[in-house]
Amino acid sequence: MNRALESKVALITGSTRGIGLSIAQSFARAGARIIISSRKAEACARVRDSLVAEGLEAIALPCHVGKPEELQRLVDGTIQAYGRLDLVVANAALNPVLAPLQELTEETWSRVLDVNLTSTWRLAKLTLPHLAAGGGGAMVLISSIASLIASRGDGGIYAISKAGENHLARQLAMEWGRRNVRVNVIAPGATRTDMIRNVPAETIALLERRTPLGRLAEPADIAAIALFLASDAARHVTGQVLVADGGFTLDAAR
């Protein structure tokens, strides 16, 4: 069994389903003590209990990342429980509307940027000092290949928020590197999570045909990359955006 994160304390937002859940499971099985967090207390408790049933260590601290006071309670609760923090994964995000920028309301623009970008900055402000105080650590941001390419008119605000997150990671990596804190980004392509459960089968088939590896990612594929970035195997990697899309973005002529 890979114990690359033995005794590390890892806070993972949006960790009750999909990619976040898979990362939480991967980190816990690698020896980390996990803080499960999402908006719903019941979902957090369910995931915590499933990890504990495996003999792993986890606590549940619900949090809406778009609310600064809840983020503060999340970090305070983590330190109260474990006295330290070594790893942070910023996975929680939303994509509430598919519409051209011209059709967005000010409210939607602000909401998406606040939850997807500003909350990640707030989380970094609250957590990176703890990582540095413990001798160093790693933060991983979950972005998207949407941050790298313009969409054809229906997903622009989500892509913009994620592009901002990419550069936020670069800037944080520059500012915190001398304190042995690493910050990196994973930009997944289409991944088999609840977010695509309503996507028509023919659309999924088209995505698979356009992907050189011939398949969509599984959450475990992304979790494996997060585990690498959080571990000492990536101790000389910081400020990077690691694309995990099966080669989808290689074809600029799509």
QUIGI-V704613 format. One record per backbone hydrogen bond with DSSP energy under -0.5 kcal/mol. CO is the residue of the C=O (numbers start at 1). NH is the residue of the N-H. Records with the same first field share a line. If there is no record, write none. Layout:
CO: NH / NH
//
This chain:
1: 3
3: 6
5: 8
8: 10 / 33
9: 86 / 87
10: 12 / 35
11: 89
12: 15 / 37
17: 20 / 21
18: 22
19: 23
20: 24
21: 25
22: 26
23: 27
24: 28
25: 29
26: 30
27: 32
28: 31
30: 5
31: 7
32: 34
33: 10
34: 36 / 59
35: 12
36: 61
37: 14 / 15
38: 63
39: 41
40: 44
41: 45
42: 46
43: 47
44: 48
45: 49
46: 50
47: 51
48: 52
49: 53
50: 54
51: 54 / 56
52: 55
56: 58
57: 34
59: 36
63: 65
64: 67
66: 68
67: 70 / 71
68: 72
69: 73
70: 74
71: 75
72: 76
73: 77
74: 78
75: 79
76: 80
77: 81
78: 82
79: 83
86: 138
87: 11
88: 140
89: 13 / 91
90: 142
97: 99
100: 103 / 104
101: 104
105: 109
106: 110
107: 111
108: 112
109: 113
110: 114
111: 115
112: 116
113: 117 / 118
114: 119
117: 121
118: 122
119: 123
120: 124
121: 125
122: 126
123: 127
124: 128
127: 130 / 131
128: 132
129: 133
130: 134
131: 136
132: 135
137: 182
138: 88
139: 184
140: 90
141: 143 / 186
144: 147
145: 148 / 149
151: 153
155: 159
156: 160
157: 161
158: 162
159: 163
160: 164
161: 165
162: 166
163: 167
164: 168
165: 169
166: 170
167: 171
168: 172
169: 173
170: 174
171: 175
172: 176
173: 177
176: 179 / 181
177: 180
180: 137 / 182
182: 139
183: 239
184: 141
185: 242
186: 143 / 188
187: 244
188: 145
190: 217
191: 193
193: 196
194: 197
196: 199
200: 203 / 204
201: 205
202: 206
203: 207
204: 208
205: 209
206: 210
208: 211
210: 212
211: 214
217: 192
218: 221 / 222
219: 223
220: 224
221: 225
222: 226
223: 227
224: 228
225: 229
226: 230
227: 231
228: 231 / 234
231: 234
232: 235
234: 237
236: 238
240: 185 / 242
241: 243
242: 187
244: 189
245: 248
246: 213
247: 250
248: 251
250: 252
251: 254
//
